[in-house]
Amino acid sequence: MNIAVLVSGVFKYQLMAIASNSMNPVFYRGDAVVMQRIDKDEISEIKIGDILVFESDKRIVVHRVIGKEESLGGKTLFQTKGD
C-alpha cells in the first residue's frame, strides 16, 4: 500500500496522527502513520487504491484514490474517498 503526501514539507518522510475515523478500518483516529512526500514529477505514478494525504480548506485529509484523470490543462485530477 502506498501513502503519498501532496503537502509541502522539508523531509521526504513525515509522521502524522490520524485525526478522524474516515479511513476505518485501515486507520483509526489517533493512529500514527509515516507519510512519504512526493515530487510533482511523481504524481503520474499515483494509482487508484493508493492513499493520499493532501490539504483541503486548510485541513489535512487522508483518503484513498478512487478515480484519476488528466485535465485539459495537463494536470492530474484525483477523486478520493475515506474508506
Secondary structure, DSSP 4 states (H G I P E B T S, - for coil): --EEE-S--SSSEEEEE--SSTTTTTS-TT-EEEEEE--GGGGGG--TT-EEEEEETTEEEEEEEEEEEE-TTS-EEEEEE--
